Amino acid sequence: MAPPKTMKAVNYDGPFSVSIQSIPLPQLEHPDDCLIRVTTAAICGSDLHMYQGRTAAQPGLIFGHENMGIVEEVGSGVTLLKKGDRVVLPFNVADGRCRNCEEGKTAFCTGVNEGFAGGAYGYVAMGPYKGGQAQYLRVPYADFNALILPPGTAHEADFALLADIFPTGWHGLNLSGFQPGNSVAVFGAGPVGLMAAYSAVLRGASNVFVVDRVPERLQAAEKIGCIGIDFTKNDPVEQIIEKNGGMVDRAIDAVGYQAVDSSGSKEKPNIVLEQLIHVTRPTGGLGIPGLYVPADPGAPDEQSGKGQILMSFGKLFEKGLSLGTGQCNVKMYNRSLRDLIVSGRAKPSFVVSHEVSLDEAPEAYVKFDKRIDGYTKVLIHPNGPLE
């Protein structure tokens, strides 16, 4: 049977609108490429930033940076992969050859996106790489980027989270300077926030506080042994200090630039950064996996629209706080986290709320964006249910 010439994919049509379109099947473009049949792709909270029109994304972008699947074809330069291999892909597209890649900082590869440090699948300004919310995906620098998984379908939902949110949560904790026994406050109980909290639990935190306002999210945090903090009831900084018996050692911002005030209805981009500074003990550490952007078309004020967020740097300095930011270098963590999953010591898929077909993806975007019907983390199976 001749291979298909077209495939279905999630296409960005404009703010608050995606549709399923038929587009040409990707082809190998370089000897180092491979082509995968996508078994699972996830909808990420950062996809919602584009979906909501809060980035420079233009109609026609194919979404999807959290991807896994089965290798269908390999280029002549690929030596570590073969047809039939089951793989998961870091959201970072990296060449493995630049200085940053050599230092393990694959989120900031300088060889894959001209004029910019970093590339990704299906994301605005992150290079020419189509996303994986589609039936097939071209993987550049395949030997370097693809992580081989055990064959079969076991742990599919867990392994899918190795593309981004599980490593990103782990990374957020690292950015803060975490050590076992530390107390941690995580702001935001979306998928990345829950993964940061879960990572803290796995790594031996003494207390983990998780701040949000959505009851289902707070309940999910409490189920893994964290202390939920509803920021609409009282100042979360005061709540945490009271419950912890003092300031925490580490604090994580898993909310980013669309943070809201205590009413939950008015955006206040700097509020979580301020809360991190005030809830963390002197000489403690802040981890900010974000996300923050250099330009926001829908920002509540002109300054924030330019990515200029006002924060109490004087208090940060006075307290001697360390601060780490930036996207996750997924390859730094994904192999070890894969092995934690295989051994049964980690099961990050507790955050997954829904698994849908590709045709159901547009409706899933609507519900995920509105935080209704329990939509918290959505997995898409572009080629139908797993065999």
Secondary structure, 3 states (H helix, E strand, C coil): CCCCCEEEEEEEEECCEEEEEEEECCCCCCCCCEEEEEEEEEECHHHHHHHCCCCCCCCCCECCCEEEEEEEEECCCCCCCCCCCEEEECCECCCCCCHHHHCCCHHHCCCCCCCCCCCECCCCCCCCCCCCCECEEEECCHHHHCEECCCCCCCHHHHHHHHCHHHHHHHHHHHCCCCCCCEEEEECCCHHHHHHHHHHHHCCCCEEEEEECCHHHHHHHHHCCCEEEECCCCCHHHHHHHHHCCCEEEEEECCCCCCECCCCCCECCCHHHHHHHHHEEEEEEEEECCCCCCCCCCCCCHHHHCCCCCCCHHHHHHCCCEEEECCCCHHHCHHHHHHHHHHCCCCHHHHCCEEEEHHHHHHHHHHHHHCCCCCCCEEEECCCCCC
